[in-house]
C-alpha cells in the first residue's frame, strides 16, 4: 500500500469518527453511497 492510499484510508476513518461525534453519520453514508453510484454510472457511460 502506498503512502498516499494509507493517508486517505486514515483520513476516511478519522472523518467517520468525526461524523459519529457530530451525529451526522446518515448524511455521510448517503453521500458515500451517492458517490459510488455516480462513479459506477460514469464508468459505464465512458467505457
QUIRABEL-V339745 format. One record per backbone hydrogen bond with DSSP energy under -0.5 kcal/mol. NH is the residue of the N-H (numbers start at 1). CO is the residue of the C=O. E is the energy in kcal/mol with one decimal. If there is no record, write none. Layout:
[[NH | CO | E] [NH | CO | E]]
//
This chain:
[[6 | 2 | -1.9] [7 | 3 | -2.3] [8 | 4 | -2.4] [9 | 5 | -2.2] [10 | 6 | -2.2] [11 | 7 | -2.6] [12 | 8 | -2.2] [13 | 9 | -2.0] [14 | 10 | -2.4] [15 | 11 | -2.7] [16 | 12 | -1.9] [17 | 13 | -2.2] [18 | 14 | -2.0] [19 | 15 | -2.2] [20 | 16 | -1.9] [21 | 17 | -2.1] [22 | 18 | -2.0] [23 | 19 | -1.0] [24 | 19 | -2.6] [28 | 24 | -1.7] [29 | 25 | -2.8] [30 | 26 | -2.4] [31 | 27 | -2.1] [32 | 28 | -2.2] [33 | 29 | -2.5] [34 | 30 | -2.4] [35 | 31 | -2.4] [36 | 32 | -2.1] [37 | 33 | -2.4] [38 | 34 | -2.3] [39 | 35 | -2.2] [40 | 36 | -2.2] [41 | 37 | -2.3] [42 | 38 | -2.6] [43 | 39 | -2.0] [44 | 40 | -2.1] [45 | 41 | -2.0] [46 | 42 | -2.2] [47 | 44 | -0.7]]
//
